[in-house]
Amino acid sequence: MEDNREQLTVSSSDIPSDVPSDVPLKNDLPPVKSKGCKVHEFMIQLLKKQVQDGKLELERSLRRKKEENMQDQASQTEEEDLKEEKEKMQEQASQTEEEDLKEEKEKMQEQPLRRRRKT
């Protein structure tokens, strides 16, 4: 059967020049779709949708990760800022405490001098 089909195939060199050029050759004919092709088309559409859904899910996942990273960085920065602020406050408190102690010490040293002068 296939041998017969091959014999029926017409090439452009086999066509006499008096045949109009608008007569389609075998290769120019549109493909004939069988019922099985509808199933294939459906499967292709389904696969395309799954690919699109996969891309969307991947985008969402990447966006979520990016947001989580940004939040982590923000919280890290906030923690560092709080730590620095705490250190500054402790340093200021210790400086103030030192100054207060110095002033107290000076006052205590002045008091015996005043008492001595009075006597």
C-alpha distances in whole Angstrom, upper triangle without the diagonal:
4,5,5,7,9,10,11,13,17,19,23,24,22,23,26,30,30,28,29,29,29,25,23,20,17,19,22,21,22,20,19,21,20,23,23,24,27,28,27,29,32,32,32,35,37,36,38,41,41,41,44,46,46,47,50,51,51,53,56,56,57,59,61,61,63,65,66,67,69,71,72,73,75,77,77,79,81,82,83,85,87,88,89,91,92,93,95,97,98,99,101,103,104,105,107,108,109,111,113,114,115,117,119,120,121,123,124,126,128,129,131,132,133,135,137,138,140,142
4,5,5,6,9,10,11,15,17,21,22,20,22,25,28,29,27,28,27,27,24,21,18,15,17,20,19,21,19,18,20,20,23,22,23,26,27,26,28,31,30,30,33,35,34,36,39,39,39,42,44,44,45,48,49,49,51,53,54,54,57,59,59,60,63,64,64,66,69,69,70,72,74,75,76,78,79,80,82,84,85,86,88,90,91,92,94,95,96,98,100,101,102,104,106,107,108,110,111,113,115,116,117,119,120,122,123,125,126,129,130,131,133,134,135,137,139
4,5,5,6,9,10,14,16,20,20,18,20,23,27,28,26,28,27,27,24,22,19,16,18,21,21,23,21,21,23,23,26,26,26,30,30,29,31,34,34,34,37,38,38,39,42,43,42,45,47,47,48,51,52,52,54,56,57,57,60,62,62,63,66,67,67,69,71,72,73,75,77,77,79,81,82,83,85,87,88,89,91,92,93,95,97,98,99,101,103,104,105,107,108,109,111,113,114,115,117,119,120,121,123,124,126,127,129,131,132,133,135,137,138,139,142
4,5,5,6,9,12,15,19,19,17,19,21,25,26,23,25,25,25,21,20,17,14,17,20,19,21,20,20,22,22,26,25,26,29,30,29,31,34,34,34,37,39,38,39,42,43,43,45,48,48,49,51,53,53,55,57,58,59,61,63,63,64,67,68,69,70,73,73,74,77,78,79,80,82,84,84,86,88,89,90,92,94,95,96,98,100,101,102,104,105,107,108,110,111,113,114,116,117,119,120,121,123,125,126,127,129,131,133,134,135,137,139,139,141,143
4,5,5,6,10,13,16,18,16,17,20,23,24,22,23,22,22,19,17,14,11,13,16,15,18,16,16,19,19,23,23,23,26,27,26,28,31,31,31,33,36,35,36,39,40,40,42,44,45,45,48,50,50,51,54,55,55,57,59,60,61,63,65,65,67,69,70,71,73,75,76,77,79,80,81,83,85,86,87,89,91,92,93,95,96,97,99,101,102,103,105,106,108,109,111,112,114,115,117,118,120,121,123,124,126,127,130,130,132,134,135,136,138,140
4,5,5,9,11,15,15,14,16,19,22,24,21,23,22,23,19,17,14,11,13,16,16,19,18,18,21,22,25,25,25,28,29,28,29,33,32,32,34,37,36,37,40,41,40,42,45,45,46,48,50,50,51,54,55,55,57,59,60,61,63,65,65,67,69,70,71,73,75,75,77,79,80,81,83,85,85,87,89,90,91,93,95,96,97,99,100,102,103,105,106,107,109,111,112,113,115,116,117,119,121,122,123,125,127,129,130,131,133,135,136,137,139
4,6,8,11,14,14,12,14,17,20,22,20,22,21,22,19,17,14,12,15,18,18,21,20,21,24,24,28,28,27,31,32,31,32,36,36,35,38,40,39,40,43,44,44,46,48,49,49,52,53,53,55,58,58,59,61,63,63,64,67,68,69,70,73,73,74,76,78,79,80,82,84,84,86,88,89,90,92,94,95,96,98,99,100,102,104,105,106,108,110,111,112,114,115,116,118,120,121,122,124,126,127,128,130,132,133,135,137,138,139,141,143
4,6,10,13,14,11,12,16,19,20,17,19,19,19,16,14,11,10,13,15,15,18,18,18,21,22,26,26,26,29,31,29,30,34,34,33,36,38,38,39,42,43,43,44,47,47,48,50,52,52,54,56,57,58,60,62,62,63,66,67,68,69,72,73,73,75,77,78,79,81,83,84,85,87,88,89,91,93,94,95,97,99,100,101,103,104,105,107,109,110,111,113,115,116,118,119,120,122,124,125,126,128,130,132,133,134,136,138,138,140,142
4,7,10,12,10,11,15,17,19,16,18,17,17,14,12,9,7,9,12,13,16,16,17,20,22,25,25,24,28,30,28,29,32,33,31,34,37,36,36,39,41,40,42,45,45,45,48,50,50,51,54,55,55,57,59,60,60,63,65,65,66,69,70,70,72,75,75,76,78,80,81,82,84,85,86,88,90,91,92,94,96,97,98,100,101,102,104,106,107,108,110,112,113,114,116,117,119,120,122,123,125,127,129,130,131,133,134,135,137,139
4,7,8,6,8,11,14,15,13,15,14,15,12,10,7,7,9,11,13,16,17,18,22,24,28,28,27,30,32,30,31,34,35,33,36,38,38,38,41,43,42,43,46,47,46,49,51,51,52,55,56,56,58,60,61,61,64,66,66,67,70,71,71,73,76,76,77,79,81,82,83,85,86,87,89,91,92,93,95,97,97,99,101,102,103,105,107,108,109,111,112,114,115,117,118,119,121,123,124,125,127,130,130,131,134,135,136,137,140
4,5,5,7,11,13,15,13,14,13,14,12,11,8,8,9,11,13,17,18,20,24,26,29,30,28,31,33,31,31,35,35,34,36,39,38,38,41,42,41,43,46,46,46,48,51,50,51,54,55,55,57,60,60,60,63,65,65,66,69,70,70,72,74,75,76,78,80,80,82,84,85,86,88,90,90,91,94,95,96,97,100,101,102,103,105,106,107,109,111,112,114,115,116,118,120,121,122,124,126,128,129,130,132,134,134,136,138
4,5,5,9,10,12,11,12,10,12,11,10,8,10,10,11,14,17,19,22,25,28,31,32,30,33,35,33,33,36,37,35,37,40,39,39,42,44,42,43,47,47,47,49,52,51,52,55,56,56,57,60,61,61,63,65,65,66,69,70,70,72,75,75,76,78,80,80,82,84,85,86,88,90,91,92,94,96,96,98,100,101,102,104,105,106,108,110,111,112,114,116,117,118,120,121,122,124,126,128,129,130,132,134,134,136,138
4,6,8,9,12,12,14,12,15,14,14,11,13,14,15,18,21,23,25,29,31,35,35,33,36,38,36,36,40,40,38,40,43,43,42,45,47,45,47,50,50,50,52,55,54,55,58,59,59,60,63,64,64,66,68,68,69,72,73,73,75,78,78,79,81,83,83,84,87,88,88,90,93,93,94,97,98,99,100,102,103,104,106,108,109,110,112,114,114,116,118,119,120,122,124,125,126,128,131,131,132,135,136,136,138,141
4,6,9,12,11,13,13,15,13,13,11,13,14,15,17,21,23,24,28,30,34,34,33,36,38,36,36,40,40,39,41,44,43,43,46,48,47,48,51,51,51,54,56,56,56,60,61,60,62,65,65,66,68,70,70,71,74,75,75,77,80,80,81,83,85,85,87,89,90,91,93,95,96,97,99,100,101,102,105,106,107,108,110,111,112,115,116,117,119,120,122,123,125,126,127,129,131,133,134,135,137,139,139,141,143
4,6,8,7,10,9,12,10,11,10,12,14,14,16,20,22,24,27,30,33,34,33,35,38,36,36,40,40,39,41,44,43,43,46,48,47,48,51,52,51,54,56,56,56,59,61,61,62,65,66,66,68,70,70,71,74,75,75,77,80,80,81,83,85,86,87,89,90,91,93,95,96,97,99,101,101,103,105,106,107,109,110,111,113,115,116,117,119,121,122,123,125,126,127,129,131,133,134,135,137,139,139,141,143
4,6,6,9,10,13,12,14,13,16,18,18,19,23,25,27,31,33,37,38,36,39,41,40,39,43,44,42,44,47,47,46,49,51,50,51,54,55,54,57,59,59,60,63,64,64,65,68,69,69,71,73,73,74,77,78,79,80,83,83,84,86,88,89,90,92,93,94,96,98,99,100,102,104,104,106,108,109,110,111,113,114,115,118,119,120,122,124,125,126,128,129,130,132,134,136,137,138,140,142,142,144,146
4,6,8,9,12,12,14,14,17,19,18,20,24,26,28,32,35,38,39,37,40,42,41,40,44,45,43,45,48,48,46,50,52,50,51,55,55,54,57,59,59,59,62,64,64,65,68,69,68,71,73,73,74,77,78,78,80,82,83,83,86,88,88,89,92,93,93,95,97,98,99,101,103,103,105,107,108,109,111,113,114,115,117,118,119,121,123,124,125,127,129,129,131,133,135,136,137,139,141,141,143,145
4,6,9,12,11,14,15,18,20,19,21,24,27,29,32,35,38,40,38,40,43,42,41,44,46,44,45,49,49,48,51,53,52,52,56,57,56,58,61,61,61,64,66,65,66,69,70,70,72,75,75,76,78,80,80,81,84,85,85,87,90,90,91,93,95,95,97,99,100,101,103,105,105,107,109,110,111,112,115,116,117,119,120,121,122,125,126,127,129,130,131,133,135,137,138,138,141,143,143,144,147
4,6,9,8,11,12,15,17,16,17,21,23,25,28,31,34,36,34,36,39,38,37,41,42,40,42,45,45,44,47,49,49,49,52,53,53,55,58,58,58,61,62,62,64,66,67,67,70,72,72,73,76,77,77,79,81,82,83,85,87,87,88,91,92,93,94,97,98,98,100,102,103,104,106,108,108,110,112,113,114,116,118,119,120,122,123,124,126,128,129,130,132,135,135,136,139,140,141,142,145
4,6,6,10,11,15,16,14,16,19,22,24,27,30,34,35,33,35,38,37,36,39,41,39,40,43,44,42,45,48,47,47,50,51,51,53,56,56,56,59,60,60,61,64,65,65,67,70,70,71,73,75,75,76,79,80,80,82,85,85,86,88,90,90,92,94,95,96,98,100,100,102,104,105,106,108,110,111,112,114,115,116,118,120,121,122,124,126,127,128,130,132,133,134,136,138,138,140,142
4,5,8,9,13,14,12,14,17,20,22,26,29,32,33,31,33,36,34,33,37,38,36,37,41,41,39,42,45,44,44,47,48,47,49,52,52,52,55,57,57,58,61,62,62,64,66,66,67,70,71,71,73,76,76,77,79,81,81,82,85,86,87,88,91,92,92,94,96,97,98,100,102,102,104,106,107,108,110,112,113,114,116,117,118,120,122,123,124,126,129,129,130,132,134,134,136,139
4,6,9,13,13,10,12,14,18,20,23,26,29,31,28,30,33,32,31,34,36,34,35,38,39,37,40,42,42,42,45,46,45,47,50,50,50,53,55,55,56,59,60,60,62,64,65,65,68,70,70,71,74,75,75,77,79,80,81,83,85,85,87,89,90,91,93,95,95,97,99,100,101,102,105,106,107,108,110,111,113,115,116,117,119,121,122,123,125,127,128,129,131,133,133,135,137
4,7,10,12,9,10,13,16,18,21,24,27,29,27,29,32,31,30,33,35,33,34,38,38,37,40,42,41,42,45,46,46,48,51,51,51,54,56,56,57,59,61,61,63,65,66,66,69,70,71,72,75,76,76,78,80,81,82,84,86,86,88,90,91,92,94,96,97,98,100,102,102,104,106,107,108,110,112,113,114,116,117,118,120,122,123,124,126,129,129,130,132,134,135,136,139
4,7,8,6,6,10,13,15,18,21,24,26,24,26,29,27,26,30,31,30,31,34,34,34,36,39,38,39,42,43,42,44,47,47,48,50,52,52,54,56,57,57,60,62,62,63,66,67,68,69,71,72,73,75,77,78,79,81,83,83,85,87,88,89,91,93,94,95,97,98,99,101,103,104,105,107,109,110,111,113,114,115,117,119,120,121,123,126,126,127,129,131,132,133,136
4,6,5,7,10,13,15,18,21,24,25,23,26,29,27,27,30,31,29,31,34,34,34,37,39,38,39,42,43,42,45,47,47,48,51,52,52,54,56,57,57,60,62,62,63,66,67,67,69,72,72,73,75,77,78,79,81,82,83,85,87,88,89,91,93,94,95,97,98,99,101,103,104,105,107,109,110,111,113,114,115,117,119,120,121,123,126,126,127,130,131,132,133,136
4,6,6,9,10,12,16,18,22,22,20,23,26,24,24,28,28,27,29,32,32,31,35,36,36,37,40,41,41,43,45,45,46,49,50,50,52,55,55,56,58,60,61,62,64,65,66,68,70,71,72,74,76,76,78,80,81,82,84,86,87,88,90,91,92,94,96,97,98,100,101,103,104,106,107,108,110,112,113,114,116,118,119,120,122,124,125,126,128,130,131,132,135
4,6,8,9,12,15,18,22,22,19,22,25,23,22,26,27,25,27,30,29,29,32,34,33,34,37,38,38,40,42,42,43,46,47,47,49,52,52,53,55,57,57,58,61,62,63,64,67,67,68,70,72,73,74,76,78,78,80,82,83,84,86,88,89,90,92,94,95,96,98,99,100,102,104,105,106,108,109,111,113,114,115,117,119,121,122,123,125,127,127,129,131
4,6,9,12,15,18,22,22,20,22,25,23,22,26,27,25,27,30,30,29,32,34,33,34,37,38,37,40,42,42,43,46,47,47,49,51,52,52,55,57,57,58,61,62,62,64,66,67,68,70,72,73,74,76,77,78,80,82,83,84,86,88,89,90,92,93,94,96,98,99,100,102,104,105,106,108,109,110,112,114,115,116,118,121,121,122,124,126,127,128,131
4,6,9,12,15,19,20,17,20,22,21,20,24,25,24,25,28,28,28,31,33,32,33,36,37,37,39,42,42,43,45,47,47,48,51,52,52,55,57,57,58,61,62,63,64,67,67,68,70,72,73,74,76,78,79,80,82,83,84,86,88,89,90,92,94,95,96,98,99,101,102,104,105,107,108,110,111,113,114,116,117,119,121,122,123,125,127,127,129,131
4,6,9,13,16,17,14,16,19,18,17,20,22,20,21,25,25,24,27,29,29,30,33,34,34,36,38,39,39,42,43,44,45,48,49,49,51,53,54,55,57,59,60,61,63,64,65,67,69,70,71,73,75,76,77,79,80,81,83,85,86,87,89,91,92,93,95,96,98,99,101,102,103,105,107,108,109,111,113,114,116,118,119,120,122,124,124,126,128
4,6,10,13,13,11,13,16,15,14,18,19,18,19,22,23,22,25,27,27,28,31,32,32,34,36,37,38,40,42,42,44,46,47,48,50,52,53,54,56,57,58,60,62,63,64,66,68,69,70,72,73,75,76,78,79,80,82,84,85,86,88,90,91,92,94,95,97,98,100,101,103,104,106,107,109,110,112,113,115,117,118,119,121,123,123,125,127
4,7,10,11,10,12,15,14,14,17,19,18,20,22,23,23,26,28,28,29,31,33,33,35,37,38,39,41,43,44,45,47,49,49,51,53,54,55,57,59,60,61,63,65,66,67,69,70,72,73,75,76,78,79,81,82,84,85,87,88,89,91,92,94,95,97,98,100,101,103,104,106,107,109,110,112,113,115,116,119,120,120,122,124,125,126,129
4,7,8,6,8,11,11,11,13,15,15,16,19,20,20,23,24,25,26,28,30,31,32,34,35,37,39,40,41,43,44,46,47,49,50,52,53,55,56,57,59,61,62,63,65,66,68,69,71,72,74,75,77,78,80,81,83,84,85,87,89,90,91,93,94,96,97,99,100,102,103,105,106,108,109,111,112,114,116,117,118,120,122,123,124,126
4,5,5,7,10,10,11,13,15,16,17,19,20,21,23,25,26,27,29,30,32,33,35,36,38,39,41,42,44,45,47,48,50,51,53,54,56,57,58,60,62,63,64,66,67,69,70,72,73,75,76,78,79,81,82,84,85,87,88,89,91,92,94,95,97,98,100,101,103,104,106,107,109,110,112,113,114,117,118,119,121,123,124,125,127
4,5,6,7,9,10,11,13,15,16,17,19,20,22,23,25,26,28,29,31,32,33,35,37,38,39,41,42,44,45,47,48,50,51,53,54,56,57,59,60,62,63,64,66,68,69,70,72,74,75,76,78,79,81,82,84,85,86,88,90,91,92,94,96,97,98,100,101,102,104,106,107,108,110,112,113,115,117,117,119,121,122,123,126
4,5,5,6,9,10,11,12,14,15,17,18,20,21,23,24,26,27,29,30,31,33,35,36,37,39,40,42,43,45,46,48,49,51,52,53,55,57,58,59,61,62,64,65,67,68,70,71,73,74,76,77,79,80,82,83,84,86,88,89,90,92,93,95,96,98,99,100,102,104,105,106,108,110,111,113,115,115,117,119,120,121,124
4,5,5,6,8,10,10,12,14,15,16,18,19,21,22,24,25,26,28,30,31,32,34,35,37,38,40,41,43,44,46,47,49,50,52,53,55,56,57,59,60,62,63,65,66,68,69,71,72,74,75,77,78,80,81,82,84,86,87,88,90,91,93,94,96,97,99,100,102,103,104,106,108,109,112,113,114,115,117,118,119,122
4,5,5,6,8,10,10,12,14,15,16,18,20,21,22,24,25,27,28,30,31,33,34,36,37,38,40,42,43,44,46,47,49,50,52,53,55,56,58,59,61,62,64,65,67,68,69,71,73,74,75,77,78,80,81,83,84,86,87,89,90,91,93,95,96,97,99,101,102,103,105,106,108,110,111,112,114,116,117,118,120
4,5,5,6,9,10,10,12,14,15,16,18,20,21,22,24,25,26,28,30,31,32,34,36,37,38,40,42,43,44,46,47,49,50,52,53,55,56,58,59,61,62,63,65,67,68,69,71,73,74,75,77,78,79,81,83,84,85,87,89,90,91,93,94,95,97,99,100,101,103,105,106,108,110,110,112,114,115,116,119
4,5,5,6,9,10,10,12,14,15,16,18,20,21,22,24,25,26,28,30,31,32,34,36,37,38,40,41,43,44,46,47,49,50,52,53,55,56,57,59,61,62,63,65,66,68,69,71,72,74,75,77,78,80,81,83,84,86,87,88,90,91,93,94,96,97,99,100,102,103,105,107,108,109,111,113,114,115,117
4,5,5,6,8,10,10,12,14,15,16,18,20,21,22,24,25,27,28,30,31,33,34,36,37,39,40,42,43,45,46,48,49,50,52,53,55,56,58,59,61,62,64,65,67,68,70,71,73,74,75,77,78,80,81,83,84,86,87,89,90,92,93,95,96,97,99,101,102,103,106,107,108,110,112,113,114,116
4,5,5,6,9,10,10,12,14,15,16,18,20,21,22,24,26,27,28,30,31,32,34,36,37,38,40,42,43,44,46,47,49,50,52,53,55,56,58,59,61,62,63,65,67,68,69,71,73,74,75,77,78,80,81,83,84,85,87,89,90,91,93,95,96,97,99,100,102,104,105,106,108,110,111,112,114
4,5,5,6,8,10,10,12,14,15,16,18,20,21,22,24,25,26,28,30,31,32,34,36,37,38,40,41,43,44,46,47,49,50,52,53,55,56,57,59,61,62,63,65,67,68,69,71,72,73,75,77,78,79,81,83,84,85,87,88,90,91,93,94,95,97,99,100,103,104,105,106,108,109,110,113
4,5,5,6,9,10,10,12,14,15,16,18,20,21,22,24,25,27,28,30,31,33,34,36,37,39,40,41,43,45,46,47,49,50,52,53,55,56,58,59,61,62,64,65,67,68,70,71,72,74,75,77,78,80,81,83,84,86,87,89,90,92,93,94,96,98,99,101,103,103,105,107,108,109,112
4,5,5,6,9,10,10,12,14,15,16,18,20,21,22,24,25,27,28,30,31,33,34,36,37,39,40,42,43,45,46,47,49,50,52,53,55,56,58,59,61,62,64,65,67,68,70,71,73,74,75,77,78,80,81,83,84,86,87,89,90,91,93,95,96,97,100,101,102,104,106,107,108,110
4,5,5,6,9,10,10,12,14,15,16,18,20,21,22,24,25,27,28,30,31,32,34,36,37,38,40,42,43,44,46,47,49,50,52,53,55,56,58,59,61,62,63,65,67,68,69,71,72,74,75,77,78,79,81,83,84,85,87,89,90,91,93,94,96,98,99,100,102,104,105,106,108
4,5,5,6,9,10,10,12,14,15,16,18,20,21,22,24,25,27,28,30,31,32,34,36,37,38,40,41,43,44,46,47,49,50,52,53,55,56,57,59,61,62,63,65,67,68,69,71,72,74,75,77,78,79,81,83,84,85,87,88,90,91,93,94,97,98,99,101,103,104,105,107
4,5,5,6,9,10,10,12,14,15,16,18,20,21,22,24,26,27,28,30,31,33,34,36,37,39,40,42,43,45,46,48,49,50,52,53,55,56,58,59,61,62,64,65,67,68,70,71,72,74,76,77,78,80,81,83,84,86,87,89,90,92,93,96,97,98,99,101,102,103,106
4,5,5,6,8,10,10,12,14,15,16,18,20,21,22,24,25,27,28,30,31,33,34,36,37,38,40,42,43,44,46,47,49,50,52,53,55,56,58,59,61,62,64,65,67,68,69,71,72,74,75,77,78,80,81,83,84,85,87,89,90,91,94,95,96,98,100,101,102,104
4,5,5,6,9,10,10,12,14,15,16,18,20,21,22,24,25,26,28,30,31,32,34,36,37,38,40,41,43,44,46,47,49,50,52,53,55,56,57,59,61,62,63,65,66,68,69,71,72,73,75,77,78,79,81,83,84,85,87,89,90,92,93,94,96,98,99,100,102
4,5,5,6,9,10,10,12,14,15,16,18,20,21,22,24,25,27,28,30,31,33,34,36,37,39,40,41,43,44,46,47,49,50,52,53,55,56,58,59,61,62,64,65,67,68,69,71,72,74,75,77,78,80,81,83,84,86,87,89,91,92,93,95,97,98,99,101
4,5,5,6,9,10,11,12,14,15,16,18,20,21,22,24,26,27,28,30,31,33,34,36,37,39,40,42,43,45,46,48,49,50,52,53,55,56,58,59,61,62,64,65,66,68,70,71,72,74,75,77,78,80,81,83,84,86,87,90,91,92,93,96,96,97,100
4,5,5,6,8,10,10,12,14,15,16,18,20,21,22,24,25,27,28,30,31,33,34,36,37,38,40,41,43,44,46,47,49,50,52,53,55,56,58,59,61,62,63,65,67,68,69,71,72,74,75,77,78,80,81,83,84,85,88,89,90,92,94,95,96,98
4,5,5,6,9,10,10,12,14,15,16,18,20,21,22,24,25,27,28,30,31,32,34,36,37,38,40,41,43,44,46,47,49,50,52,53,55,56,57,59,61,62,63,65,67,68,69,71,72,74,75,77,78,79,81,83,84,87,88,89,90,92,93,95,97
4,5,5,6,9,10,10,12,14,15,16,18,20,21,22,24,25,27,28,30,31,33,34,36,37,38,40,42,43,44,46,47,49,50,52,53,55,56,58,59,61,62,64,65,66,68,70,71,72,74,75,77,78,80,81,83,85,86,87,89,91,92,93,95
4,5,5,6,9,10,10,12,14,15,16,18,20,21,22,24,26,27,28,30,31,32,34,36,37,38,40,42,43,44,46,47,49,50,52,53,55,56,58,59,60,62,64,65,66,68,69,71,72,74,75,77,78,80,81,84,85,85,87,89,90,91,94
4,5,5,6,9,10,10,12,14,15,16,18,20,21,22,24,25,27,28,30,31,32,34,36,37,38,40,41,43,44,46,47,49,50,52,53,55,56,57,59,61,62,63,65,67,68,69,71,72,74,75,77,78,80,82,83,84,86,88,89,90,92
4,5,5,6,8,10,10,12,14,15,16,18,20,21,22,24,25,27,28,30,31,33,34,36,37,39,40,41,43,45,46,47,49,50,52,53,55,56,57,59,61,62,63,65,67,68,69,71,72,74,75,77,78,81,82,83,85,87,88,89,91
4,5,5,6,8,10,10,12,14,15,16,18,20,21,22,24,25,27,28,30,31,32,34,36,37,38,40,42,43,44,46,47,49,50,52,53,55,56,58,59,60,62,64,65,66,68,70,71,72,74,75,77,79,80,81,83,85,86,87,89
4,5,5,6,9,10,10,12,14,15,16,18,20,21,22,24,25,26,28,30,31,32,34,36,37,38,40,42,43,44,46,47,48,50,52,53,54,56,58,59,60,62,63,65,66,68,69,71,72,74,75,78,79,79,81,83,84,85,88
4,5,5,6,9,10,10,12,14,15,16,18,20,21,22,24,25,27,28,30,31,33,34,36,37,39,40,41,43,45,46,47,49,50,52,53,55,56,57,59,61,62,63,65,67,68,69,71,73,74,76,77,78,80,82,83,84,86
4,5,5,6,9,10,10,12,14,15,16,18,20,21,22,24,25,27,28,30,31,33,34,36,37,39,40,42,43,44,46,47,49,50,52,53,55,56,58,59,61,62,63,65,67,68,69,71,73,75,76,77,79,81,82,83,85
4,5,5,6,9,10,10,12,14,15,16,18,20,21,22,24,25,27,28,30,31,32,34,36,37,38,40,42,43,44,46,47,49,50,52,53,54,56,58,59,60,62,64,65,66,68,69,71,73,74,75,77,79,80,81,84
4,5,5,6,9,10,10,12,14,15,16,18,20,21,22,24,25,27,28,30,31,32,34,36,37,38,40,41,43,44,46,47,48,50,52,53,54,56,58,59,60,62,63,65,66,68,69,72,73,74,75,78,78,80,82
4,5,5,6,9,10,10,12,14,15,16,18,20,21,22,24,25,27,28,30,31,33,34,36,37,38,40,41,43,44,46,47,49,50,52,53,55,56,57,59,61,62,63,65,67,68,70,71,72,74,76,77,78,81
4,5,5,6,9,10,10,12,14,15,16,18,20,21,22,24,25,27,28,30,31,33,34,36,37,39,40,42,43,44,46,47,49,50,52,53,55,56,58,59,61,62,64,65,67,69,70,71,73,75,76,77,79
4,5,5,6,9,10,10,12,14,15,16,18,20,21,22,24,25,26,28,30,31,32,34,36,37,38,40,41,43,44,46,47,48,50,52,53,54,56,58,59,60,62,63,65,67,68,69,71,73,74,75,77
4,5,5,6,9,10,10,12,14,15,16,18,20,21,22,24,25,26,28,30,31,32,34,36,37,38,40,41,43,44,46,47,48,50,52,53,54,56,57,59,60,62,63,66,67,68,70,72,73,74,76
4,5,5,6,8,10,10,12,14,15,16,18,20,21,22,24,25,27,28,30,31,33,34,36,37,39,40,41,43,44,46,47,49,50,52,53,55,56,58,59,61,62,65,66,67,68,70,71,73,75
4,5,5,6,9,10,10,12,14,15,16,18,20,21,22,24,25,27,28,30,31,32,34,36,37,38,40,41,43,44,46,47,49,50,52,53,55,56,58,59,61,63,64,65,67,69,70,71,73
4,5,5,6,8,10,10,12,14,15,16,18,20,21,22,24,25,26,28,30,31,32,34,36,37,38,40,41,42,44,46,47,48,50,52,53,54,56,58,59,61,63,63,65,67,68,69,71
4,5,5,6,8,10,10,12,14,15,16,18,20,21,22,24,25,27,28,30,31,33,34,36,37,38,40,41,43,44,46,47,49,50,52,53,55,56,58,60,61,62,64,66,67,68,70
4,5,5,6,8,10,10,12,14,15,16,18,20,21,22,24,25,27,28,30,31,33,34,36,37,38,40,41,43,44,46,47,49,50,52,53,55,56,59,60,61,63,64,65,67,69
4,5,5,6,9,10,10,12,14,15,16,18,20,21,22,24,25,27,28,30,31,32,34,36,37,38,40,41,43,44,46,47,49,50,52,53,55,57,58,59,61,63,64,65,67
4,5,5,6,9,10,10,12,14,15,16,18,20,21,22,24,25,26,28,30,31,32,34,36,37,38,40,41,42,44,46,47,48,50,52,53,55,57,57,59,61,62,63,66
4,5,5,6,9,10,10,12,14,15,16,18,20,21,22,24,25,27,28,30,31,33,34,36,37,39,40,41,43,45,46,47,49,50,52,54,55,56,58,60,61,62,65
4,5,5,6,9,10,10,12,14,15,16,18,20,21,22,24,25,27,28,30,31,33,34,36,37,39,40,41,43,44,46,47,49,51,53,54,55,57,59,59,61,63
4,5,5,6,8,10,10,12,14,15,16,18,20,21,22,24,25,26,28,30,31,32,34,36,37,38,40,41,43,44,46,47,49,51,52,53,55,57,58,59,61
4,5,5,6,9,10,10,12,14,15,16,18,20,21,22,24,25,26,28,30,31,32,34,36,37,38,40,41,43,44,46,47,50,51,52,54,56,57,58,60
4,5,5,6,8,10,10,12,14,15,16,18,20,21,22,24,25,27,28,30,31,33,34,36,37,39,40,41,43,45,46,48,49,50,52,54,55,57,59
4,5,5,6,8,10,10,12,14,15,16,18,20,21,22,24,25,27,28,30,31,33,34,36,37,38,40,42,43,45,47,48,49,51,53,53,55,57
4,5,5,6,9,10,10,12,14,15,16,18,20,21,22,24,25,26,28,30,31,32,34,36,37,38,40,41,43,45,46,47,49,51,52,53,55
4,5,5,6,9,10,10,12,14,15,16,18,20,21,22,24,25,26,28,30,31,32,34,36,37,38,40,42,44,45,46,48,50,51,52,54
4,5,5,6,9,10,10,12,14,15,16,18,20,21,22,24,25,27,28,30,31,33,34,36,37,39,40,43,43,45,47,48,49,51,53
4,5,5,6,9,10,10,12,14,15,16,18,20,21,22,24,25,27,28,30,31,32,34,36,37,39,41,42,43,45,47,48,49,51
4,5,5,6,8,10,10,12,14,15,16,18,20,21,22,24,25,26,28,30,31,32,34,36,37,39,41,41,43,45,46,47,50
4,5,5,6,9,10,10,12,14,15,16,18,20,21,22,24,25,26,28,30,31,32,34,36,38,39,40,42,44,45,46,48
4,5,5,6,8,10,10,12,14,15,16,18,20,21,22,24,25,27,28,30,31,33,34,37,38,38,41,42,43,45,47
4,5,5,6,8,10,10,12,14,15,16,18,20,21,22,24,25,27,28,30,31,33,35,36,37,39,41,42,43,45
4,5,5,6,8,10,10,12,14,15,16,18,20,21,22,24,25,26,28,30,31,33,35,36,37,39,40,42,44
4,5,5,6,9,10,10,12,14,15,16,18,20,21,22,24,25,27,28,30,32,33,34,36,38,39,40,43
4,5,5,6,8,10,10,12,14,15,16,18,20,21,22,24,25,27,28,31,32,32,35,36,37,39,41
4,5,5,6,8,10,10,12,14,15,16,18,20,21,22,24,25,27,29,30,31,33,35,36,37,39
4,5,5,6,8,10,10,12,14,15,16,18,20,21,22,24,25,28,29,30,32,33,35,36,38
4,5,5,6,9,10,10,12,14,15,16,18,20,21,22,24,26,27,28,30,32,33,35,37
4,5,5,6,9,10,10,12,14,15,16,18,20,21,22,25,26,27,29,31,31,33,35
4,5,5,6,9,10,10,12,14,15,16,18,20,21,23,25,26,27,29,30,31,34
4,5,5,6,9,10,10,12,14,15,16,18,20,22,23,24,26,28,29,30,32
4,5,5,6,9,10,10,12,14,15,16,18,21,21,22,25,26,27,28,31
4,5,5,6,8,10,10,12,14,15,16,19,20,21,23,25,26,27,29
4,5,5,6,9,10,10,12,14,15,17,19,20,21,23,25,26,28
4,5,5,6,9,10,10,12,14,16,17,18,20,22,23,25,27
4,5,5,6,9,10,10,12,15,16,16,18,20,21,22,25
4,5,5,6,9,10,11,13,15,15,17,19,20,21,23
4,5,5,6,9,10,12,13,15,16,17,19,20,22
4,5,5,6,9,11,11,12,15,16,17,19,21
4,5,5,6,9,10,10,12,14,15,16,19
4,5,5,7,9,10,11,13,15,16,17
4,6,6,7,9,11,11,13,15,16
4,6,5,6,9,10,11,12,15
4,5,5,6,9,10,11,13
4,5,5,6,9,10,11
4,5,5,6,9,10
4,5,5,6,9
4,5,5,6
4,5,5
4,5
4
